[in-house]
């Protein structure tokens, strides 16, 4: 079985594949002060609850946008699963796509993994919108090449910034408001953030398609993708497992004979 690890700025997702089947998927916060042993013990307990023996894990792959986390995650794979993990972004790891940028190394590993999965599972060209700590818009052409994109502040990051910068504005949870015109401070904040982000999504998709010169398949992924996929018809597919499926594809390209 394959252990796929997607380490973001806020959360780490661990997924266990048995062939194409996801046997388990678990999420932890990306705390930099936790050791590989702490994470390993936590993960082994979860495997035990699913009646999975760690000896069944014979491969691992890591994508991380937190460089300092890679060392510990590699150590976790060696110590607790006896395997050397592939790390997306290292020169020897082939993605099977081209990165058509002046500085390819600047692209986050998660964005490249999403591009691999999108090209594999959806008709091209595509826009992948990943709702994470940042909201990223990634463009993939019909040949699967990564062409660039846009990065906006994440929804929860925007809410936190609004709360910290304005003394009278509370910290609120994101939710779809029933009305655009809020009749209280909390309702007004939710409306501005939610419908404002819908506007950002729709505008960036339209402008990207106009600049690219083609109608594109739009895929939403990440923690809040379901909320926004229901609010706008520009997102045609909601795929919460896009990143981990991309890790599975990359591992197969590099390990399968």
C-alpha positions as CSV (number, residue, x, y, z in Angstrom):
1,X,0.0,0.0,0.0
2,X,1.0,3.6,-0.6
3,X,1.1,6.3,2.0
4,X,0.5,9.7,0.3
5,X,1.3,12.8,2.4
6,X,0.1,16.3,1.4
7,X,1.6,18.9,3.8
8,X,0.0,22.3,3.5
9,X,0.5,25.5,5.6
10,X,-2.5,24.7,7.8
11,X,-3.1,20.9,7.6
12,X,-1.3,17.7,6.7
13,X,-3.4,15.0,5.0
14,X,-2.3,11.3,5.2
15,X,-4.0,9.0,2.7
16,X,-3.5,5.3,2.3
17,X,-4.0,3.7,-1.1
18,X,-4.5,0.0,-1.8
19,X,-4.3,0.1,-5.6
20,X,-6.8,2.8,-6.6
21,X,-8.9,2.4,-3.4
22,X,-8.4,4.8,-0.5
23,X,-8.3,2.6,2.6
24,X,-8.1,5.6,4.9
25,X,-7.6,9.3,5.0
26,X,-6.6,11.4,8.1
27,X,-5.9,15.1,8.7
28,X,-3.7,16.8,11.3
29,X,-2.7,20.4,11.9
30,X,0.7,21.4,10.4
31,X,2.4,22.2,13.7
32,X,6.1,22.6,13.2
33,X,7.0,21.8,16.8
34,X,5.8,18.2,16.6
35,X,8.4,15.4,16.1
36,X,8.2,12.6,13.7
37,X,7.6,10.2,16.6
38,X,4.6,12.2,17.8
39,X,3.0,12.1,14.3
40,X,4.0,8.5,13.8
41,X,2.4,7.3,17.1
42,X,-0.8,9.2,16.2
43,X,-0.9,7.7,12.7
44,X,-0.3,4.2,13.9
45,X,-3.2,4.5,16.3
46,X,-5.5,5.5,13.4
47,X,-4.2,2.6,11.3
48,X,-5.0,0.3,14.1
49,X,-8.5,1.5,14.4
50,X,-8.9,0.6,10.7
51,X,-7.3,-2.8,11.3
52,X,-4.4,-2.0,9.0
53,X,-0.9,-3.3,9.8
54,X,1.9,-0.9,9.1
55,X,3.8,-3.7,7.4
56,X,1.3,-3.5,4.6
57,X,2.7,0.0,3.7
58,X,5.5,-0.5,1.1
59,X,5.7,3.0,-0.5
60,X,5.4,6.6,0.4
61,X,5.3,10.0,-1.4
62,X,5.3,13.5,0.0
63,X,4.2,16.9,-1.3
64,X,4.9,19.8,1.0
65,X,4.7,23.6,0.8
66,X,6.4,23.7,4.2
67,X,10.1,22.9,3.4
68,X,11.0,22.5,7.1
69,X,8.4,19.7,7.5
70,X,9.9,17.4,4.8
71,X,12.8,16.2,7.0
72,X,10.4,15.0,9.8
73,X,8.0,13.4,7.4
74,X,10.8,11.5,5.6
75,X,11.9,10.3,9.0
76,X,8.4,9.2,9.9
77,X,8.3,7.1,6.7
78,X,11.7,5.5,7.4
79,X,11.1,4.8,11.1
80,X,7.5,3.6,11.1
81,X,7.0,2.1,7.7
82,X,10.5,1.1,6.6
83,X,10.3,2.9,3.2
84,X,12.1,5.9,1.5
85,X,9.5,8.5,0.5
86,X,9.5,10.2,-2.9
87,X,9.4,14.0,-2.5
88,X,7.7,16.0,-5.2
89,X,10.0,18.8,-6.3
90,X,13.2,16.9,-6.1
91,X,15.0,16.5,-9.4
92,X,14.8,12.7,-9.7
93,X,10.9,12.7,-9.2
94,X,9.3,12.9,-12.7
95,X,5.9,14.6,-12.9
96,X,5.1,13.6,-16.5
97,X,4.2,17.2,-17.3
98,X,6.1,20.3,-18.3
99,X,6.2,23.5,-16.2
100,X,6.1,26.4,-18.7
101,X,7.5,29.0,-16.3
102,X,10.7,30.9,-16.2
103,X,11.4,29.6,-12.6
104,X,9.7,26.2,-12.3
105,X,11.1,25.6,-8.8
106,X,8.9,28.5,-7.5
107,X,5.7,26.6,-8.1
108,X,4.3,24.9,-4.9
109,X,4.4,21.2,-4.9
110,X,0.6,21.0,-4.3
111,X,-0.1,23.0,-7.4
112,X,2.0,20.7,-9.5
113,X,0.4,17.6,-8.0
114,X,-3.1,19.1,-8.7
115,X,-2.1,19.7,-12.3
116,X,-1.0,16.1,-12.8
117,X,-4.3,14.8,-11.3
118,X,-6.4,17.2,-13.3
119,X,-4.8,16.2,-16.6
120,X,-5.2,12.6,-15.8
121,X,-8.9,12.7,-14.8
122,X,-10.5,15.6,-16.7
123,X,-10.6,16.9,-20.2
124,X,-8.3,19.8,-20.9
125,X,-7.5,22.6,-20.8
126,X,-8.3,23.2,-17.1
127,X,-8.4,25.6,-14.3
128,X,-7.9,24.1,-10.8
129,X,-9.1,26.2,-7.9
130,X,-7.6,25.1,-4.6
131,X,-9.3,26.6,-1.5
132,X,-6.6,26.3,1.1
133,X,-4.6,28.8,3.3
134,X,-4.3,30.6,0.0
135,X,-6.8,30.3,-2.9
136,X,-4.9,29.3,-6.0
137,X,-6.0,29.3,-9.6
138,X,-3.8,27.0,-11.8
139,X,-3.9,26.7,-15.6
140,X,-3.2,23.4,-17.3
141,X,-3.3,23.2,-21.1
142,X,-4.7,20.3,-23.2
143,X,-1.3,18.6,-23.2
144,X,-1.1,18.7,-19.4
145,X,1.5,21.4,-19.2
146,X,1.4,23.7,-16.2
147,X,1.0,27.3,-17.6
148,X,0.8,29.4,-14.4
149,X,-2.1,30.9,-12.6
150,X,-3.1,33.3,-9.8
151,X,-2.9,33.3,-6.0
152,X,-5.4,35.1,-3.7
153,X,-5.6,35.2,0.1
154,X,-7.5,32.3,1.5
155,X,-11.0,32.9,2.8
156,X,-10.3,32.2,6.5
157,X,-7.1,34.3,6.2
158,X,-9.1,37.2,4.9
159,X,-11.6,36.9,7.8
160,X,-8.8,36.8,10.3
161,X,-7.1,39.9,8.7
162,X,-10.4,41.8,8.8
163,X,-10.9,40.9,12.5
164,X,-7.3,41.9,13.5
165,X,-7.3,45.2,11.5
166,X,-10.7,46.5,12.6
167,X,-11.3,46.7,16.4
168,X,-15.1,46.5,16.2
169,X,-15.3,43.5,13.8
170,X,-15.6,40.1,15.4
171,X,-13.9,36.9,14.2
172,X,-16.7,35.0,12.3
173,X,-16.8,31.6,10.7
174,X,-17.3,31.4,6.9
175,X,-20.8,30.4,5.8
176,X,-23.1,31.1,2.9
177,X,-25.4,34.0,3.8
178,X,-29.1,33.9,2.8
179,X,-28.9,37.6,1.7
180,X,-26.3,39.9,0.2
181,X,-27.5,42.8,2.3
182,X,-26.5,42.0,5.8
183,X,-28.7,43.4,8.6
184,X,-26.0,42.9,11.3
185,X,-22.2,43.2,11.5
186,X,-21.7,39.5,11.4
187,X,-24.1,39.0,8.4
188,X,-22.5,41.9,6.6
189,X,-19.0,40.4,7.1
190,X,-20.1,37.0,5.9
191,X,-21.8,38.5,2.9
192,X,-18.8,40.6,1.9
193,X,-16.3,37.7,2.3
194,X,-18.5,35.0,0.7
195,X,-20.1,36.8,-2.2
196,X,-16.9,38.8,-2.7
197,X,-15.0,35.5,-3.1
198,X,-17.7,34.2,-5.5
199,X,-17.1,37.4,-7.5
200,X,-13.3,36.8,-7.5
201,X,-13.8,33.2,-8.6
202,X,-16.1,34.1,-11.5
203,X,-14.1,37.1,-12.6
204,X,-10.7,35.2,-12.6
205,X,-12.2,32.2,-14.5
206,X,-13.7,34.5,-17.1
207,X,-10.5,36.5,-17.5
208,X,-8.4,33.4,-17.6
209,X,-10.5,31.8,-20.3
210,X,-10.4,35.0,-22.3
211,X,-6.6,35.3,-22.0
212,X,-6.1,31.6,-22.7
213,X,-8.4,31.7,-25.7
214,X,-10.5,28.7,-24.9
215,X,-13.4,27.4,-22.7
216,X,-11.8,25.5,-19.8
217,X,-12.8,22.7,-17.4
218,X,-12.9,24.2,-13.9
219,X,-12.2,21.9,-10.9
220,X,-12.5,23.0,-7.3
221,X,-10.6,21.3,-4.5
222,X,-9.5,22.0,-0.9
223,X,-11.3,22.5,2.3
224,X,-13.9,25.0,1.3
225,X,-14.4,24.0,-2.3
226,X,-17.8,22.4,-1.6
227,X,-19.2,25.6,-0.2
228,X,-18.2,27.7,-3.2
229,X,-19.0,25.0,-5.8
230,X,-22.6,25.2,-4.8
231,X,-22.7,28.9,-5.1
232,X,-21.4,29.4,-8.7
233,X,-21.8,27.4,-11.9
234,X,-18.3,28.2,-13.2
235,X,-16.9,25.4,-11.0
236,X,-18.0,22.3,-12.9
237,X,-16.4,19.6,-10.7
238,X,-15.8,19.4,-7.0
239,X,-13.0,16.9,-6.3
240,X,-11.8,16.9,-2.7
241,X,-9.3,14.1,-3.4
242,X,-7.6,15.7,-6.3
243,X,-4.3,16.3,-4.6
244,X,-3.9,12.8,-3.1
245,X,-4.9,11.2,-6.4
246,X,-2.2,13.3,-8.1
247,X,0.3,11.9,-5.6
248,X,-0.8,8.4,-6.5
249,X,-0.3,9.1,-10.2
250,X,3.2,10.6,-9.6
251,X,4.3,7.6,-7.5
252,X,3.2,5.2,-10.2
253,X,5.1,7.1,-12.9
254,X,8.3,6.9,-10.8
255,X,8.0,3.4,-9.3
256,X,5.9,1.2,-11.5
257,X,8.2,-0.8,-14.0
